[in-house]
Amino acid sequence: MWEYNDKVKEHFLHPRNAGEIENPDGMAEVGSIACGDALKLTFKLDENKRIVDAKFKTFGCASAIASSSALTEMMKGKTVEEATKITNQDIADYLGGLPPEKMHCSVLGQEALEKAVENYRGTASPKKEGQIVCECFGVTDKEIQRAVKENHLTTVEEVTNYTKSGGGCKNCHEKIQELIDAVYIQPIEEAQPAKSTRLTNIQKIRLIEETLDKEIRPSLKHDGGDIELVDIIGNRVLVATRGACAVCQASQQTLKGFVEWKLRELVSPELVVEEVAQ
């Protein structure tokens, strides 16, 4: 049994904006009943080109219904451009969080929003981009790598939680791991020739601090976490996690899969991030 918070339960038991808009300005159908989750999203604009109404029809679990309900509430009052900035993490945050195994429901909502906007703009593509990796759920390599990059995923299990790929026959697990590696490992290898110029200690420290402030800390704060630079000893970057990161079970994955990767990419491929108690 999944552990749902009160806000998720509220949106599941009393969903907002269930139904379908007649003659909508934007419409999308994503997912598949055969795969377990399907969502139809419609929205209407007012004379000022703001979303005056948004409705959904969902076939799925409590998280799918709650995520769809939350998405339609978040869309109202926004311009189309503003609405496109809503991410799956924003949907989950609006609900006060979702179980890790149910994050794919928020991803489905984001996908429906993007497709509905494409429909409104007349730019909708008739087929998915990329090659199908997970035959069970029809997930492509492009979808998997996007989920990995945007949500800092580092394991096959996390990818399954966010995209459902690999949750069926499991034959695609090896390919999913290759895609994860391609996101994190290859950029590091490609960055090495560009970092051939040896940095002084002062230059290295400044670059590390700048990368933490501009590239890493904003992403962590978006999820309620933070990171503090404690010390730099040679190529060892000692840090302390703060906020949600300090109590998150996946904090080590975040440090290695996101923080260390970013520092290696933008500062030096030799850097190693270590967490220390503070």
Backbone torsions as a table, in degrees:
resi	resn	phi	psi	omega
1	MET	NA	130.0	-179.3
2	TRP	-76.0	148.6	176.9
3	GLU	-93.1	104.7	179.2
4	TYR	-103.3	139.7	175.8
5	ASN	-79.2	174.2	-174.1
6	ASP	-63.6	-35.2	-177.1
7	LYS	-71.0	-38.3	176.3
8	VAL	-63.4	-44.1	179.2
9	LYS	-61.1	-40.0	-179.4
10	GLU	-62.8	-45.0	-179.2
11	HIS	-72.6	-23.1	176.1
12	PHE	-78.6	-46.5	-176.9
13	LEU	-76.1	-30.5	-179.1
14	HIS	-131.9	65.7	-175.7
15	PRO	-63.7	141.2	176.5
16	ARG	-89.3	142.9	168.2
17	ASN	64.8	31.8	175.2
18	ALA	-72.1	140.0	179.5
19	GLY	132.2	-160.4	-176.8
20	GLU	-144.2	135.3	-179.5
21	ILE	-85.1	131.2	175.6
22	GLU	-75.8	138.1	-179.6
23	ASN	50.8	57.4	-177.8
24	PRO	-72.8	159.5	173.8
25	ASP	-80.6	-29.1	178.2
26	GLY	-140.2	142.4	-177.4
27	MET	-150.3	145.7	176.8
28	ALA	-153.6	147.1	172.2
29	GLU	-126.0	122.1	-178.0
30	VAL	-129.6	164.1	-178.5
31	GLY	79.1	-169.7	-178.9
32	SER	-156.7	134.5	177.1
33	ILE	-59.6	-35.0	179.9
34	ALA	-64.5	-28.2	-179.6
35	CYS	-91.3	-6.4	174.9
36	GLY	109.3	-22.3	179.8
37	ASP	-138.0	133.5	176.3
38	ALA	-144.7	143.2	-177.0
39	LEU	-140.8	132.0	171.6
40	LYS	-115.0	123.9	-177.4
41	LEU	-120.6	133.6	176.0
42	THR	-132.2	147.6	175.8
43	PHE	-143.5	157.9	-178.4
44	LYS	-128.8	139.8	177.9
45	LEU	-101.9	151.6	174.6
46	ASP	-93.7	-172.1	-176.0
47	GLU	-67.0	-17.3	178.7
48	ASN	-96.4	11.0	178.9
49	LYS	64.1	32.1	172.6
50	ARG	-107.9	150.4	-178.6
51	ILE	-72.3	108.6	-177.4
52	VAL	-90.6	-23.2	179.5
53	ASP	-153.2	146.5	176.9
54	ALA	-146.5	134.5	-179.0
55	LYS	-135.0	160.2	-178.8
56	PHE	-141.5	155.1	168.0
57	LYS	-128.7	125.0	-175.1
58	THR	-127.9	136.0	168.4
59	PHE	-111.7	112.6	-178.2
60	GLY	169.9	-165.1	-175.4
61	CYS	-84.1	-175.3	-179.9
62	ALA	-59.4	-40.5	179.8
63	SER	-65.2	-37.9	179.5
64	ALA	-65.2	-43.2	179.5
65	ILE	-67.1	-45.6	-179.8
66	ALA	-63.4	-41.3	179.7
67	SER	-64.8	-39.8	178.7
68	SER	-66.7	-41.7	178.2
69	SER	-61.8	-45.6	179.7
70	ALA	-63.0	-43.0	-179.2
71	LEU	-58.5	-46.0	-177.8
72	THR	-64.9	-34.4	176.8
73	GLU	-67.0	-40.7	-178.8
74	MET	-68.6	-29.4	-178.1
75	MET	-72.9	-33.5	-172.4
76	LYS	-61.1	134.2	177.8
77	GLY	89.1	-9.9	-178.5
78	LYS	-93.9	155.4	168.5
79	THR	-75.4	167.4	178.8
80	VAL	-60.8	-41.0	-179.9
81	GLU	-63.3	-41.7	178.5
82	GLU	-66.0	-38.9	-178.6
83	ALA	-65.5	-34.2	-178.3
84	THR	-65.3	-14.5	179.2
85	LYS	-83.1	-7.4	177.9
86	ILE	-70.2	125.3	-179.9
87	THR	-106.9	169.2	176.9
88	ASN	-62.2	-33.9	178.4
89	GLN	-68.0	-35.0	175.9
90	ASP	-61.2	-41.0	179.3
91	ILE	-63.2	-46.8	179.1
92	ALA	-62.4	-41.7	179.3
93	ASP	-64.1	-40.1	179.0
94	TYR	-57.9	-34.8	-179.0
95	LEU	-87.4	0.9	-178.6
96	GLY	80.0	16.1	178.2
97	GLY	106.2	151.0	176.4
98	LEU	-126.9	153.2	173.7
99	PRO	-57.8	141.8	-179.1
100	PRO	-51.3	-37.1	-178.0
101	GLU	-70.3	-9.5	-177.1
102	LYS	-114.2	9.6	-179.1
103	MET	-64.5	-22.2	178.8
104	HIS	-62.5	-22.0	178.1
105	CYS	-67.7	-38.3	177.1
106	SER	-71.4	-33.4	176.8
107	VAL	-65.0	-38.6	177.2
108	LEU	-61.0	-39.8	177.9
109	GLY	-63.6	-44.5	178.2
110	GLN	-62.1	-41.4	178.9
111	GLU	-62.5	-42.3	179.4
112	ALA	-63.1	-41.5	178.9
113	LEU	-61.6	-46.2	-179.0
114	GLU	-63.5	-40.8	179.5
115	LYS	-68.4	-36.7	179.1
116	ALA	-66.7	-37.9	177.5
117	VAL	-67.4	-41.3	176.3
118	GLU	-60.2	-39.8	178.2
119	ASN	-62.8	-42.5	178.5
120	TYR	-63.0	-40.9	-177.3
121	ARG	-82.9	-8.0	-179.2
122	GLY	74.5	27.3	-177.8
123	THR	-117.5	13.2	-176.6
124	ALA	-63.0	135.9	178.0
125	SER	-92.3	137.0	-177.5
126	PRO	-72.0	-15.9	-178.4
127	LYS	-139.7	158.4	179.7
128	LYS	-68.9	147.7	175.3
129	GLU	-82.5	146.1	176.2
130	GLY	92.1	-178.5	-178.7
131	GLN	-102.5	140.6	179.1
132	ILE	-65.8	125.7	177.0
133	VAL	-102.1	-47.0	179.4
134	CYS	-100.3	104.7	-179.3
135	GLU	-68.9	-31.2	-177.6
136	CYS	-62.5	-40.1	-175.5
137	PHE	-119.3	6.3	175.1
138	GLY	64.8	37.6	-177.8
139	VAL	-97.6	134.3	-176.7
140	THR	-94.6	167.1	177.2
141	ASP	-63.4	-36.0	178.9
142	LYS	-63.6	-41.7	179.5
143	GLU	-65.6	-40.2	-179.8
144	ILE	-66.3	-47.1	-178.4
145	GLN	-67.7	-32.7	176.4
146	ARG	-65.2	-44.2	179.0
147	ALA	-62.3	-39.6	179.5
148	VAL	-62.7	-47.2	-177.0
149	LYS	-67.8	-46.2	-173.6
150	GLU	-74.4	-27.8	-175.9
151	ASN	-114.7	7.9	176.4
152	HIS	55.5	46.7	-179.3
153	LEU	-81.1	143.3	-176.1
154	THR	-129.6	-6.6	-179.0
155	THR	-129.9	159.6	177.3
156	VAL	-61.8	-39.0	179.9
157	GLU	-59.9	-42.1	178.9
158	GLU	-65.6	-40.6	177.8
159	VAL	-61.0	-40.7	177.4
160	THR	-62.7	-41.5	179.5
161	ASN	-61.2	-34.9	-175.2
162	TYR	-91.6	-27.9	-173.8
163	THR	-124.8	-11.3	-174.9
164	LYS	74.1	-10.6	179.2
165	SER	-63.4	135.7	-178.3
166	GLY	88.1	-0.7	-177.4
167	GLY	-88.6	-0.7	-179.0
168	GLY	-104.6	-104.9	-175.6
169	CYS	-74.5	-16.5	178.7
170	LYS	72.2	6.6	179.8
171	ASN	-66.3	-19.8	-176.4
172	CYS	-94.4	3.6	-176.4
173	HIS	-57.7	-41.4	-179.5
174	GLU	-64.0	-41.5	178.9
175	LYS	-67.0	-38.3	177.7
176	ILE	-61.7	-42.6	179.0
177	GLN	-63.2	-37.9	177.4
178	GLU	-62.5	-38.5	179.5
179	LEU	-68.5	-39.1	176.1
180	ILE	-61.2	-47.2	179.9
181	ASP	-60.7	-37.0	-179.1
182	ALA	-65.0	-31.1	178.9
183	VAL	-73.0	-44.5	-171.9
184	TYR	-95.9	-40.0	-171.9
185	ILE	-84.0	-46.9	-176.0
186	GLN	-60.9	-43.2	177.9
187	PRO	-58.9	-33.0	178.8
188	ILE	-66.5	-45.2	-179.6
189	GLU	-63.9	-40.0	-179.9
190	GLU	-69.0	-26.5	-177.1
191	ALA	-77.7	-19.2	-173.9
192	GLN	-60.4	-47.0	179.7
193	PRO	-60.6	-33.5	-177.9
194	ALA	-71.6	-16.9	-177.1
195	LYS	-105.4	27.2	-176.5
196	SER	-68.4	-26.3	178.1
197	THR	-69.9	124.5	-176.8
198	ARG	-73.8	131.9	179.9
199	LEU	-90.3	143.4	170.0
200	THR	-74.3	164.4	179.9
201	ASN	-59.5	-40.3	-179.6
202	ILE	-66.2	-42.5	177.7
203	GLN	-62.5	-42.4	-179.9
204	LYS	-62.3	-45.9	-179.3
205	ILE	-61.4	-45.1	-179.3
206	ARG	-63.5	-41.7	179.5
207	LEU	-66.2	-39.7	178.1
208	ILE	-63.2	-46.7	179.7
209	GLU	-62.0	-42.2	-179.5
210	GLU	-65.6	-41.6	179.6
211	THR	-66.2	-40.8	177.0
212	LEU	-61.1	-45.0	-175.6
213	ASP	-70.6	-40.6	-171.6
214	LYS	-96.6	-32.2	-172.1
215	GLU	-108.8	-28.6	-171.8
216	ILE	-107.5	-51.8	-174.8
217	ARG	-59.6	-40.0	178.9
218	PRO	-59.3	-39.5	179.4
219	SER	-66.7	-41.2	179.9
220	LEU	-67.7	-40.4	179.6
221	LYS	-66.2	-30.4	177.7
222	HIS	-60.3	-30.7	179.9
223	ASP	-99.6	12.9	177.1
224	GLY	86.6	9.7	-179.1
225	GLY	-112.6	-177.2	178.0
226	ASP	-165.1	170.3	179.9
227	ILE	-143.1	145.1	-179.2
228	GLU	-124.7	131.9	176.5
229	LEU	-78.7	120.6	-177.9
230	VAL	-95.9	-47.7	-177.5
231	ASP	-164.4	162.3	174.2
232	ILE	-130.1	117.4	-179.2
233	ILE	-121.0	102.9	-175.2
234	GLY	63.4	-119.3	176.8
235	ASN	-100.9	8.7	177.1
236	ARG	-90.8	122.2	178.3
237	VAL	-105.0	109.4	-177.4
238	LEU	-92.6	125.2	-176.6
239	VAL	-132.9	162.1	173.6
240	ALA	-125.7	134.7	178.8
241	THR	-85.8	151.6	-178.0
242	ARG	-134.3	164.4	176.5
243	GLY	60.0	-136.9	-177.2
244	ALA	-63.2	-29.2	-179.6
245	CYS	-65.1	-30.3	-176.9
246	ALA	-70.4	-22.6	-177.8
247	VAL	-115.5	1.5	-177.8
248	CYS	-78.7	133.7	179.1
249	GLN	-67.6	-21.6	-178.5
250	ALA	-98.2	17.8	-175.3
251	SER	-62.1	-37.8	179.0
252	GLN	-65.5	-36.2	177.4
253	GLN	-66.3	-38.0	178.0
254	THR	-65.7	-42.6	-179.4
255	LEU	-62.9	-43.5	-177.1
256	LYS	-83.0	-41.8	-173.8
257	GLY	-82.2	-19.8	-178.1
258	PHE	-123.2	-58.5	-175.2
259	VAL	-63.4	-53.2	-178.8
260	GLU	-62.9	-41.6	179.5
261	TRP	-59.4	-45.8	-179.6
262	LYS	-63.5	-43.9	-179.4
263	LEU	-65.5	-37.9	177.9
264	ARG	-67.6	-37.9	-178.7
265	GLU	-69.2	-41.8	-170.7
266	LEU	-101.8	-14.8	-178.4
267	VAL	-119.2	-66.9	-178.6
268	SER	-158.2	134.3	-179.7
269	PRO	-69.3	-5.7	-178.3
270	GLU	-92.8	-6.0	-175.1
271	LEU	-71.0	144.2	176.4
272	VAL	-128.9	126.4	-179.1
273	VAL	-94.4	130.6	177.4
274	GLU	-128.7	139.0	177.8
275	GLU	-91.5	136.8	176.7
276	VAL	-126.2	153.4	179.1
277	ALA	-79.2	135.5	179.9
278	GLN	-138.8	NA	NA
